Amino acid sequence: MIAEKLLRDPRVLNIARDNLKRWSERNGVSPAMGDWNRLIDGGDVHAVITALLRVDEEGMRLRSSSPFAGALDKEERELLYRSVRK
């Protein structure tokens, strides 16, 4: 859902940037956070989407530290939860 939202509105990257900045100020920069910073700062929405959709170990590593917390609104999260429960 985040990948789809990024295609519609690349400004979603700003949420991720803000999260990464806040988290790094609080806890320092982890390797995954550094990778996300490079991807997002590169400005290529499609590269970010590719990272979000990877099904390999690297994709799982990146998603385990996803900076997209807050990118989905309440209705979108509820829709996601309902679809997963089915």
Buried (B, 14 or more C-beta within 10 A) or exposed (E): BBBEBBEEEEEBBEBBBEBBEEBBEEEEBEEBBEBBBEBBEEEEBEEBBEBBEBEEEEBEEBBEBBBBEEBBEEEBEEEEEEEEEE
